[in-house]
Amino acid sequence: MDAHCDLGDRKCKPCEGGMAALDEAASQEYLGSLSGWELSGMAIEKTWRFRNHHETMAFVNAVAWISHREDHHPELTVGYADCRVRYLTHAIGGLSENDFICAAMVERLFTL
């Protein structure tokens, strides 16, 4: 990983399988640049808490826009005032750089 290039500035690359998932060392290195994200099996995830359902759904829609733009889609678990975002590259059965790129883009929703 190029430490001088913020993950959120990168673009996802098409991933159709045939490539290896990131190993744990590489995953931990990428994870170090994300606040509050955790490894969960072969995925990364984070849960956000909101004041109400309206804020939760605004967040879900923003994540959906990122997913659409990058063509890389997380699993979302949505509650009244919380949302868990879970990234995993299903085509390779593990984590890819795309998962960390999209996680960084989601993080940026709170820094704009």
ABEGO torsion letter per residue (X at the ends): XBAABBAAABBBBBBAEGBBBBBAAAAAAAAAABBGBBBBEABBBBBBBBABAAAAAAAAAAAAAAAAAAGBBBBBBBBAABBBBBBBBAAAGBBBAAAAAAAAAAAAAAAX
